[in-house]
Amino acid sequence: MFNLDNVDLQVLRELQENGRVTMKALAEQVGLSSPAMIERVRRLEERHMLVGYRALVDPKAVGRSLTALINVSLDRTDYDAFLERLAQQSAVEECHRVTGDQAFVVKAHVASTEDLENLIDHLQEVGAKCSTNIVLSTPIAHAPIMPPDGSVTEKSRATRRRRRTRQQRLADAAKGE
């Protein structure tokens, strides 16, 4: 499935913590040469495990001190109009299609409750029924995203064991044992 080793996991974690780290510094952190690190990162990109690099902007620093999670219910026939309307809103950071009573959860950053009210009114114009939660604080943000514990490293260890066993059988056969 993934075939990641411990070095890959370390690279993924480090790049999520600091996307501006140089390949040389990253190579030193994980014990590889710079060319080997460049190749390793290239492979992670090709396999779409690394899908981009971007700056994180503090919403408060750009005048958007109020963060809201907007739970949206609407008829299936209104989804396209809703998503088109939503895509035009600069306050929206994320939109998730979800299970349960709501169809979507929208994360938005606004300057004031008046701006939030205007955003909600704008969404209601296309049939959205909204209930809103104001974020008081964010104790965990931008935590590194890693594969489930054990799933990748165990599989890569098992693959290496199978390869070694096969190589040993071939070597034994070549010796005539």
C-alpha positions as CSV (number, residue, x, y, z in Angstrom):
1,M,0.0,0.0,0.0
2,F,2.4,2.7,1.2
3,N,5.8,1.0,1.5
4,L,7.3,3.8,3.6
5,D,10.3,3.2,5.8
6,N,11.4,5.1,8.9
7,V,13.4,7.6,6.9
8,D,10.3,8.4,4.7
9,L,8.3,8.9,7.9
10,Q,10.9,11.2,9.3
11,V,11.0,13.2,6.1
12,L,7.2,13.6,6.0
13,R,7.2,14.8,9.7
14,E,10.1,17.2,9.2
15,L,8.7,18.8,6.0
16,Q,5.3,19.3,7.7
17,E,7.0,21.0,10.6
18,N,9.2,23.2,8.4
19,G,8.5,23.2,4.6
20,R,11.4,25.7,4.1
21,V,14.1,23.4,5.4
22,T,16.9,22.9,2.9
23,M,17.5,19.5,1.4
24,K,21.0,19.7,2.9
25,A,19.7,20.3,6.4
26,L,17.0,17.7,6.0
27,A,19.5,15.2,4.7
28,E,21.7,15.8,7.8
29,Q,18.7,15.4,10.1
30,V,17.9,12.0,8.8
31,G,21.4,10.8,8.0
32,L,21.4,10.8,4.1
33,S,23.4,12.5,1.5
34,S,21.8,15.6,-0.2
35,P,21.4,13.7,-3.6
36,A,19.7,10.8,-1.8
37,M,17.4,13.2,0.1
38,I,16.5,15.0,-3.1
39,E,15.6,11.6,-4.7
40,R,13.7,10.5,-1.6
41,V,11.6,13.7,-1.6
42,R,11.0,13.5,-5.4
43,R,9.6,9.9,-4.9
44,L,7.3,11.1,-2.1
45,E,6.0,13.8,-4.4
46,E,5.5,11.4,-7.3
47,R,3.5,9.1,-5.1
48,H,1.4,12.1,-4.0
49,M,2.4,11.8,-0.4
50,L,3.8,15.3,-0.6
51,V,1.3,17.3,-2.5
52,G,2.5,20.9,-2.0
53,Y,4.4,23.4,0.0
54,R,2.7,26.6,1.3
55,A,3.0,29.3,3.9
56,L,0.6,29.3,6.8
57,V,-1.0,32.7,7.5
58,D,-2.2,33.7,10.9
59,P,-5.8,34.9,10.3
60,K,-5.6,37.3,13.2
61,A,-2.6,39.0,11.7
62,V,-4.5,39.8,8.5
63,G,-7.6,41.1,10.3
64,R,-9.7,37.9,10.6
65,S,-9.8,37.4,14.3
66,L,-13.1,35.4,14.4
67,T,-13.0,31.8,13.3
68,A,-16.3,30.0,12.8
69,L,-17.4,26.4,11.9
70,I,-20.6,26.6,9.9
71,N,-22.7,23.4,9.7
72,V,-24.7,23.5,6.5
73,S,-27.8,21.5,5.6
74,L,-29.4,21.8,2.2
75,D,-31.1,19.9,-0.6
76,R,-28.9,17.8,-2.8
77,T,-30.1,19.8,-5.8
78,D,-28.6,23.0,-4.3
79,Y,-25.1,21.6,-3.7
80,D,-23.6,23.0,-6.9
81,A,-25.0,26.5,-6.4
82,F,-23.9,26.4,-2.7
83,L,-20.3,25.3,-3.6
84,E,-20.1,28.0,-6.4
85,R,-21.2,30.6,-3.9
86,L,-18.8,29.3,-1.3
87,A,-15.8,29.4,-3.6
88,Q,-16.3,33.1,-4.1
89,Q,-16.0,33.8,-0.3
90,S,-12.5,34.9,0.7
91,A,-13.3,34.2,4.3
92,V,-13.6,30.5,3.7
93,E,-10.6,28.3,4.4
94,E,-12.1,24.8,4.2
95,C,-15.3,23.1,3.2
96,H,-15.9,19.4,4.1
97,R,-18.6,17.1,2.9
98,V,-19.7,15.2,5.9
99,T,-22.0,12.5,7.2
100,G,-24.8,13.1,9.6
101,D,-27.5,15.7,9.7
102,Q,-25.4,18.3,7.9
103,A,-24.1,18.1,4.3
104,F,-21.1,20.3,4.8
105,V,-18.9,21.9,7.5
106,V,-17.3,25.2,6.5
107,K,-14.4,26.8,8.3
108,A,-14.3,30.5,7.9
109,H,-12.2,33.4,9.2
110,V,-14.0,36.8,9.5
111,A,-13.2,40.1,11.0
112,S,-16.4,40.5,13.0
113,T,-19.8,39.0,13.9
114,E,-21.3,41.3,11.3
115,D,-19.1,39.8,8.6
116,L,-20.1,36.3,9.8
117,E,-23.7,37.2,9.6
118,N,-23.2,38.6,6.0
119,L,-21.5,35.3,5.0
120,I,-24.3,33.2,6.5
121,D,-26.9,35.4,4.8
122,H,-25.0,35.0,1.5
123,L,-25.1,31.2,1.9
124,Q,-28.7,31.1,2.8
125,E,-29.6,32.8,-0.5
126,V,-28.8,29.5,-2.2
127,G,-30.9,27.3,0.2
128,A,-28.3,26.7,3.0
129,K,-29.6,26.2,6.5
130,C,-26.7,27.1,8.8
131,S,-25.9,26.5,12.4
132,T,-22.6,28.1,13.6
133,N,-20.0,27.4,16.2
134,I,-17.5,30.1,17.1
135,V,-14.0,28.8,17.8
136,L,-12.8,30.0,21.2
137,S,-9.3,28.5,20.8
138,T,-7.4,26.0,18.8
139,P,-5.3,23.8,21.2
140,I,-4.1,21.6,18.3
141,A,-3.4,23.1,14.9
142,H,-1.5,21.9,11.8
143,A,-0.4,18.6,13.5
144,P,1.7,16.4,11.2
145,I,-0.4,13.9,9.2
146,M,1.2,10.5,9.3
147,P,0.1,7.0,8.3
148,P,-1.7,5.0,10.9
149,D,0.6,3.6,13.6
150,G,2.3,0.3,12.5
151,S,0.6,0.0,9.1
152,V,3.4,1.3,7.0
153,T,6.5,0.4,8.9
154,E,5.3,-3.1,9.6
155,K,4.5,-3.7,5.9
156,S,7.9,-2.4,4.8
157,R,9.6,-4.6,7.4
158,A,7.7,-7.6,6.2
159,T,8.6,-6.8,2.6
160,R,12.3,-6.5,3.5
161,R,12.0,-9.9,5.4
162,R,10.4,-11.5,2.4
163,R,13.1,-10.1,0.1
164,R,15.9,-11.3,2.4
165,T,14.3,-14.8,2.7
166,R,14.0,-15.0,-1.1
167,Q,17.6,-13.8,-1.5
168,Q,18.8,-16.3,1.0
169,R,16.9,-19.1,-0.8
170,L,18.5,-18.1,-4.1
171,A,21.9,-17.8,-2.5
172,D,21.5,-21.3,-0.9
173,A,20.3,-22.7,-4.2
174,A,23.4,-21.2,-5.9
175,K,25.6,-22.9,-3.3
176,G,24.0,-26.2,-4.0
177,E,22.4,-26.5,-0.5
